[in-house]
Amino acid sequence: MKLTLFSFAYNNIKRDFKTYLYHFLSCVFSVLIFFLFSTLANHPALKIVEDSGSIGIILFLANIISMIFSFVLTLYSVGNFLRNRSRQFAILNIIGTSKRQFNRLIFLENIIISAFALSIGIVMGIIFSKLFLMIAQTLIEGLELSFYLPIIALIRTLVMMGGLFLAISLISPIILRKKNVLDLLKKKEIAEKNYFLHSMVALIIILPPTIYFHIIEAYFSFIYILELLSFISIFYFVFYLIFTVYHFVLKKNGNIYKKNNLIKISSFKYKINSNIKTMTGATILFCIILTSFIYIIGAPINADKDTKKVIPYSYMYANWENKSEEYKDKREQIIAKKLEETDNFKKLTVSYSMLKSTVRAERHIILSNTMYNSISDFLKRDKISLSDNEYFLVGVNGKDNPVLFDKVRDILVNHNIDKEKGSDKRVIALSGYFTSITVVSDKEYPEISKLLVKDKIYAFEQKKQKVIKTKDFDKLKNEVGFDQKKETLISYYELYNIENLTRKLISYVGSILCVSFLIGIASILYSRLNSSIDEDVKKYGIMMKMGLKREELDDILASTLRWIFILPFVTSFAVSLIFVILINSYTLTSYTGLAVICSGIYIFIEVILYILIKRRYQTNIHRKISYD
């Protein structure tokens, strides 16, 4: 039987599958995650979802993130897989393998592994998709996610993941060029170079333009790439700097010669470039996981409160075109008649005066003290009492503190109103409907409103807002028969239903991604340690023969893991808390308290993960040393 290059590649994998196992499992896991997300995104129950809507964007981003994650994880596993086979490649080079044959062999091996991984990943995806959809249906209210045959997901996975594996297979020969093969036999005896200065130069080149574009608020797609490169450069430089300073301090005070510090430092420094790259990647993934984890847990919890901050009433009716009082009152009567059929119904007409404006969406309004107190009583808030020279500011978006615009200030000054009594950032209408809201005394209001435009909105309240069915609301809108281009009827429940569905979908999808990233981090860290295990066994085996104790060896092995695991974790923990503080300024609800709880859970998970990796690594070293 003629031995072809394909059969040679296949036999290599078959004979030494253990060497290929990590790379193979990484590929299978990547295919499984992508297939499950594609199954959810293409479910018949989500056909009504618009691609440009929140849910459509979430599912699209989930697929993109899983693709990026798959690419990084697979590429990293390929690098380690090629390094582990470096001696085999060197032998092939010695016996006369040509550059073309060498590249084709690496390509074919990757294609064979990818094909098997793609097949097994899809089969596992089909098997687990029913469970995946069942859990999603349980956690996400309002969706009937029954099992179906995911043909589109199957095709998409074959095309997208197949294309990704093909690209990696083409890149693989470049990672290990033939011109470097001559050094492979002795490569493991050479310490890695220190790229501290290179990391500093990269930081100087990348960070300034990123900061500049943010200062001038020039946001475009490429800036996200710059931001990612900036974070990579910062972490890369910082970790190099920390190790350099730590090494210098130990040498300066002489502690480097105490206990096993010299061995620990030398061990880390020997693989410094690989270690720093691993630390940088782990830090970025840790940051993503912790920050996402906080908002994934908090998103569904705060849906009710956040919706209330967007619209404070069960229903609100408003006309944009300032129709006649008769027209508006007729609409209000139709809505009220329908809602009176339910218990605990009440209504309120909010009358106000509005500054004239040529901009349609600009609405600076002024309320009387009595009108505001009626709204406060309706919403069960505190009432106020204003003197003739006082004014009170009301929020318009539920997040920012209200401000007094210059055009409103001029009117108040003309009426000798110059003292602010206070403010309340909670809304009294649909968030964003008004540009500003100012309350003045009952005595001053009639005089101020003479030159302003009179208008109304109508509020309706029901005690059990969330039990109103969507179909009932659609029926109500049809009965009112309003023109969507000129008037609006907003339902608390409609917004809550959309918000709750979106947040639970984010929570579910995000949870799967977080678990995937955690597995990815554990895989990357363990792969980094395992990639040099033969060198470590040889090195520490000699040391143990010279008198190194088992406990001392465990401490030395744990030292490397502390560098590539604990330090990135602590760094990412600090960065994530900063992110939470910054994001709090842009969200309706504060996540600080939840961040403390999630941080405790996250620390517990990471401690367990650290213990498992450490024990596995130490056990492997001890087993091989004893066998040798």
N, C-alpha and C positions, 0 to 999 in steps of 0.2 A: 504493500500500500504506500502510495506516494505521500510524503509528508509536506503539506502545504503550510504557508505562513499562518493561515487561519487555524488549521488543526494544531499547529505548534502553540499558538496563543491559547486555544481552548484547553489543550493538555496542561499548559502551565497553570491555568486557573484550577483545573480539576485536581492536579497533584498537590498544589500548595494553596488550597482554598482559604486556609486560616490567615494567610497574609492578605488576602483580598477581602476578608470578612467585614472589617470595619467600613471600608469603602462601599461594599455591597449593601450593608444595612443602612448606611447614610442615604444611599440612592432610593432604597425601598421606602424608608420613612418619608423622604421628600415627596415621592410620588403619592403615597397614601394621604398626606396632608393636603396636597393640591387637589387630588381627586375628591376628597370629602367636601372641600370648600366649593368646588365646581358643581358637585351634586346639589348642594344647598342653593347656590346661586341660580341654577337652571331648573329649580323645582317648579312644577306647573302652578303651584299656589302663589308663586312670586311673579307670574307673568304680567300681572297688573302693575307691577312696580316699574316706574320709569327709570331709565339708566341715569338720568340727571338728578333724580330725587335722592334723598338722604340714604334710603335703604339700598338703592342701586349703587350709589357711590361706596357705601360700606362694603358691599359684596365685591365690588370691583377692586377696592384697595386691599381686601383680604387676599384675593388672588394674586395681586401684584406683590404684596409683602411675602406671601408664601413662596412665590417664584424667586424673589431676591434671596430669601432665607435658604431656599434649596440650592441656589447657585453658589452662595458663600460656603455652605456646609459641604456641598459636593466637591467644590474646588479645593477646600482645605483638606478633605479626606484624600483627594487625588494626590496632593502634594506629599502628605505623609506616606501614602501607599507607594509612591515612586521612590521616596527616600529609603523606605524599608527594603526595596528591591534593588538598591544601588549596586550591591556587589554582584547580583545576577547580571545586571546590565553591563557591568565592567567586564565580566567573563565573556559575555556575548561579543563585546567589542574586541577582546583579545583574540578570539577565534575567527575574527574576520567579518563580522556582521557589518553590512554597508549602512550608510546614513539613512538611505531610503527604507531598507529593511527594518532598521531600528525604529524609525518613526511609524512605519506601518504596523509593527508589532505592538507598540504602545497604543496606537489608535484602535487596533482590532481588539485588544484586551479590554479596553474601556467600552467599546461598542458591545461586546459580548456581555460584560457585567451590566451595562445599562439596559440591554434588551431583557435580560432575566429580571432585573430590578423593576423595570417598567411593567412587565407581565405580573410579577408577584404583587407589586404595589397596587395595581388595578384590581386584581382578584381580592386582595385584602380590603380594598376600598369598597368593593361591591358587598362583601360579607359584612363589614362594619357600618355601611351607610344606613342600614335600617335602624341600628342602635343610635347612630349619630343623629338621624332625623327624629327619632323618638324622643331623645333627650332635648333636642331643639324645640320640639312641639310642646313639651312639658314646661320648659323654661320661658318660652316666648308665647304669651297669650295672644289669641286672635289669629293664629295660623294653623291650618290643617296640613301638616307636613307628613302625609302618608308615604309609604315606600313606593318607589317607581323604578323603572328600568332607565338608568341615567345614560342614554345614548349620547346626548350632546356633551355631557361631562366626560364620557369615555373618549370621544373624538378630540375634545379640547385637551385632555390630559396627554393623549398620544401625540398630538401636534406640538403642544407647548413644552411638555417635559421631554418628549423625544428630541425636539429641537435644542433644548437646553443641554441634554446629554451629548448630542452630536457636537455642539459648540465646545463643550468641555473636552470631548475626545480629540477635537482638532487642536485645542490649546495644550493638551497634555504633553505632546512631544516637544513643545516650545519650553515647557517648564524644565525639562531635562534634556537639553541639547546634546548631540553627540560630541561636540567639542569639549564638554565638561566630563564626559564619561571616563576619560583617561585618568582623572583624579578621584574617581569614585572608590577605588580600592583603599585609598588612604585618606579619604575625606573625613572619616569618623575620628581620625586622630588630630584633626585640625580644629582649633577653637574658632568660634564665630567672631567676626569683626564687630567692633563697637561703632554704631552709627549715631552717636550723640550729636556730633556737629551737623550731620546730615538732617537729623530731625529738627535742629534749631533753624537751619536754612529753610526747610520746608515750611515751618511755622511762620517765619518772617515773610515768605512769599505768599502764602495762602491766607493768613489771618487778616492783614490790612485791607485787601479788597472786599472781603466778606463784611467787615465792620463798616467800611465806606458805603457799600450798597444798602446796608440797614440804616445808616444815618440819613442818606438821601431818600430812603423809602423806595428804592428801586427794586421791587419784588418781581421776579420772573423765574421760570422753571429752573434755570441753571444755578440760581442762588441756593437751592436746596442741596445741590451737589457740592457747592462751595462750603455750605454749612457742615455737611458730613465730613468733607476733607479737613475742615478746620478742627472739628472735634477729634478726628483721628490724629491730626498733627499735634494738637494740644496734649492729648493723653500720651501719645508716643514720647513727646518731649518731656512731659512731667515725670513719667515713669523712669526714663533714662536719668533725669536729674535727681530723682529720689534715690535711685540706686547708687549714682555717682557720689552724692553727698554722704549717704550712709557708709559707703566703702571708705571714703576719705576720713570720716569721723572715727571709724573703727581703727584705721591705721594710725591716726593722730594720737588717740588716747591709749593705744596698745591693746585694746580689747580684741583685736582681730586674731591675736595669738592665744586667746583664752578659750577654753572648752573646745568646741568644734567649729568656731566661727570661720576659720580660714578655709576649712573644707566646704562649709555652706556657701561662702562668698565665691569661692573658686568654681563650685558646681553650677551656681547660677550664672556666673560670668562666662563659663565655657559655652553656654547656649544662650547668651544674652539677647541676641537678635530675635531668635525664636520665642524666647520668654517674653520679651517686650511686645512683640506682635500679638502673642496670645493674650497678654494682659490688656492690650488696647481693645482687641475684639471682644473680650469678655466684659470689659467695662461698658462699652457701648450697648451690648445686649442686656447687661444688668440694668442700665439706665432705662432702656425701653421697657423692660419687664416691670420694674418697680413702679415707674410713673404710670404705665398703662394699667397695672394691677389696681392702683388706687381708684382710678376713674372707672374701671370696669366694675368694681364692687359698688362704687358710689352712684353710678349712672341710673340704674333702675330704682334705687332707694329714693332719690331726690326728684323723680319724675313729677309727682303730685305737686310738691312745693314749687318746683321750677315753672310748671304750667300755670300755677296760680300767680306767679310773678309776671307772667306774660299777659294773661287775661284774668281779672279778678272776679268776673261774673260768670254765671252759667251760660248766658247768652248776651251778646251786645249787638245792637243794630245801629248803623250809621249811614247817612247819605252824604256822598262826597260833593254832589252838585248843588247843594243848598236849595233843594226843592221847597215848595210851599209848606207851611205848617200843616195844612190839611192833608197833604200827600204823606208826610211823615207820620202824622197821628194815625192815619188809616192803616199804615203798615204796622205801627205799634199795636193797634187794636187786634189785628189778625194774629200776630205773634202771641199777645197776651191771652186771647181767647183759647188758643191751642194749648198753651202751657198751664192755664187754669185748671185743666183736667187732672193735673198731678197735685200731690200734697205739698205743703210748705212752699208755695209759690208766692213771690213778691216781685214788684217792679219799681223802677225809678226812672224819671226823666231828668237827665242832666242838662241844664241850660247854662250856656256860657256865651261870652263875647270873644270874638277872634279878630286879631289884627289883619288888616287887608294885605294880601300878598299876591304877587303874580306867579309865584311858584305853587303848583297844585298841592304838593305834599307838605308844604310848610304851614304849620298851624300853631301859632303862638296864641294861647287863650288866657282869659282872665275870668276867675270865678268869684262870686260873692262869698262872704264868710258863711252865710246861711246855707248856700248851696253845697259848699264843701262839707259842712257839718251833717247835712242830709246824706251825702255820700259816705261819710265816716260812720254814721249810724247804720246805714245799709250794709257796710262791710265790716261792722263791729270794730271800728278803730277809734282812737281818741279824738275828741272834738277840740277845736281851738277857739280862741276869742281874740280878735284883733282890734287894736286901737286905730284911729283914723290915719296915723302916720306909719303904720306897720303893714308888712306884707309877708306872705308865707309861700314857700316854693314846694312843688310836688314833682315827684319823679315821672319820667316818661318812658323809661325802658326797664325799670326794675333792678338795674345794676349800678348805674352811676348816680352820684349825688346830683340833684338838680342845680342848674345854674340860671342866673338872671341875665338874659340877653340884653344887649345895648338898646335895641329898639323898644323893648318893654320897659327898661330902666328909664328911658327918656319920658315915656308916658307917665310913669309913677312920679318922677321928679317934678313934672309939671303940675302934679296934684299934691305936692309936698309929702309924698310917701317915700321915706328914705331909710326906714329901719326894718331890718329883717328879723322876723319873730322866730323863725326856725324853718325846718324843712323835713320832708319825708320822701325817701326815694321810691317807696312803693307806688305802683301805678294805680290810676283810677279809670283807665280805659285800656284798650288793646295796646300792648307795648309797641311804641314807635308811631302810633296814630297821631299823637300830639308832639309838637316840637318843644314846647315849653308850657308849663302851667303855673300861673301865679294867682294867689288868693289875696283879695283885699277886703277891707271892712265893708259892711252893708251900706254905710253912709256914703262912702266914696264910689262904690260900684256903679250906681245909676249914672253919675256924671261921667265916669270913664267910659262906660259902654255906649254913650251917645254916638260917638264917631266910629264905633266898631261894628263888625258883622255879627248878628245874632245867629246862634245855631244850637242844635241839640244832638245828644246821643241818648239811646234808650237801653237801660240795663234790666236784665231779668235774672232772678236768682231762684235756684232750687236746692233743697238741702242735699239730696242724693244726686250729685252731678254726674258721677261716673256710671250710674246705671242707665242713663239715657242711651238708647240704641242708635247706632249710626243711621240705620234705615229710617228711624223716626225723625231724625234731624233732616235727612234728605227730603222726606215727605213734607216737613214743615217749610223748607226752602221752596219747594214747588208750590205750596199753597200761597206763600207770600208773593211768589212770582217776581222777585226783584231783579234788577238789571245789574249783573256782576261788574260791569264797567263803571257804574255810577253809585252803587250802594253795596253794603256788605252786611251779612249776618254771620257772626262768629260764635262758635260753640266751644265752651271749655272742654267738653268731653271729646269733641273731634280733635282738638289740639292735643289733649292728654293721650288719646288713643294712638295717635301717630307718634308722639314723643315717647310713650311707654314702649311701643313696638320697636321703634328705632333703638332705644337704649338697651332693651333686652337683647336685641340682635347684636348690638355692639358688645354687650357683656358676654354673650355666648361665643361669638367669633373671636373676640379678644382673649377670652380664657383659653381657647384652643391654641391660639398663637403664643400666648405666654407659656403654656405647658411645652409647646414645641421649642420655643427659645430656650427654656430651662434644660430640656433634653439636649438641645444643640450645644449649650454651654458646657454641660457635663461631658458631652461627647468630644468637644474640642479640647477641653482641659485634659481629659483622660488620654486622648490621642497624642497630645503633646508629650505627656509623661511616658506613654508607651512607645513613642517613636524612638526614644533613646534608651530603651530598657536594656538592650544587649550591652551597650557601652557602660551603663550604670552597673550591671551585674559584674562585668569584667573588672571595673574600677573598684567597686565596693567589696568585691570578693577578695581582691588583693589586700585591701585595707583590713578586712576582718581576719585574714591570716596573720596580719602584722599586729593584731591586738584590739581592733575596733570592736566594741561591744554591740550586741543586738539593739539595746535601748538607744545607744548613741547613733546607730544607723537609722533607726526610726525617726529620731529627732532631725537628722540631716535630710532625710527624704521628706519629712513634713515641712522643713524649711522652704524647699522649692515650691511646694504646693501653697504655702502661706503667701509667698510672693505672687504667684500667678492666679490665686483664688481670693485670698482674704483682702489684699490691697486693692484689687479692682472692685471688689464688693463694697468696701468702705468708701472708696472714691465715688462709685456710682450712687451709693446711698446719700451722700452729701449733695451730689449734683441733682438727684431726683427731688430731694426736699426743696432745693432752690427752684426747680421747675414748678413744683406744686404751688409755692408762694407766688411765682410769676403768673401762673395760669389762673390762680384764684382771683386776680384782678380783672380777668376777662370773662369769668363765668358768673352765673346768677347765684350759685351756691358755693359756700366755702367748704373745701375738702380737707382742711387742716386736721380736724379731729379724726376723720376717717383715715388720714395718712398715718397717724400715730398707731392706730389699730392694725392697719395693713402692714406697716413696717414691722411690727412685732411678729405677725404671721410670716412675713417674708424672711425675717432673720431666722426664725425657727426652721423654715424649709431649707435655707442656705446652710445652716449648721448641719442638718441631716445629710445634705448633699456633700458637704465637705468631709464629713466622717466616712461616708461610703466610698468616695474617691480615694481618700487617704488610706483606708484599710485595704482596698483593692490593690492599690499601687504597691504598698508595703508588702502585702502577701505575695504578689507576683515576684518582687525582687528577692524576698527570702526563699521562695520556692526554687527559683532558678539558681540562686547561690548554693543552696543545699544540694541540688542535683549536680551542679558543676563541681 
